[in-house]
Amino acid sequence: MAMNPRQSADRSAPKVIAEVRQFNRFYTQCLGLLDRQLLDSPFTLTEARVLYELARSESTTASAIAADLALDLGYLSRILKIFERHRYIKRERSSTDTRQYHIKLTRLGRQRFLPLDKAARMQIERLIEPLPADRRDHLIESMHSIQGLLTGRTIQAKAYRLRGLRPGDIGWVTHRQALLYQQEYGWDISYEALVAEILAGFVKSFDAASESAWIAEHDKKILGSVFLVRASDKIAKLRLLYVEPSARGIGIGRRLVDECIAFARAKGYATLTLWTNDVLISARKIYQAAGFRLMREEQHHSFGKDLTGQTWDLALRIGAQTSIDQSPKR
């Protein structure tokens, strides 16, 4: 019996909890966050965070700091009283709301903050110094992914861009498609071989006058791709559409398909055809919404699975020629 997603999540929860706790221990040790004083300064971690919030704003309020740092107002009030006693801050009553006080760092407060800020920057510099540029980019992308997953924030529609192929894209797309289809559908390594074969052929025989490729990208990270290949003077093939799981649901797949359709029409093709499998439900919905019609189905055993292959056609003009053979190897 197949396990439903909730059951799977429940069983994996202890492992995920253990891994998150392990990461927390690693990271707090890296930054010395358990030390009584932060970076050999007279400040605790929380006091340093409050100082940072004050330093990055000309003027703020206690309620704003408490909201930004998720701090108890009473706890924050005690910290601010300490800062006031040391003359690190000054308070001014709001001219628009007499119940509120605006808080600013004094010159002395800024003098105390600057060495702490410099020490924090140097600490991170030392931490990332051994990493080459590409590993630093990967580190940043991973941090963004963690923040997005834990806060529920995803890439917003139109916050990405489409571009053409660059060196390294072919290998990346092959790698990601092989991993994703194995994870989501259990396909074996023969699918990776097929993708590599298709994309190698695309590059070797590429004709910019009749073929194209689109890469969806956000913050230097590939979110998805699609390829349009010439099959004949009248027929073009849409190939290897995919979208990263983190970027699904905001219209990237539909936009990639729309780009293929617009390009095929502009180049005078009569038909845009594609081959897919019925288990790829999300992709199939995109094709149907774009006007593709299911032409035929066939059972086949590929990628370690029994599958139902489907050929879909979109007539780009009246009386368009029907599709050619769309078997997995074509």
Secondary structure by P-SEA (a helix, b strand, c coil): ccccaaaaaaaaaaaaaaaaaaaaaaaaaaacccccccccccccaaaaaaaaaaaacccccaaaaaaaacccaaaaaaaaaaaaaacccccccccccccbbbbbbcaaaaaaaaaaaaaaaaaaaaaaccccaaaaaaaaaaaaaaaaaaaccccccccbbbbccccaaaaaaaaaaaaaaaaaccccaaaaaaaaaaaaaaaacccccccbbbbbbcccccccbbbbbbccccbbbbcccccccccccccaaaaaaaaaaaaaaaacccbbbbcccccaaaaaaaaaaacccccbbbbbbccccbbbbbbbbbcccccccccccccccc
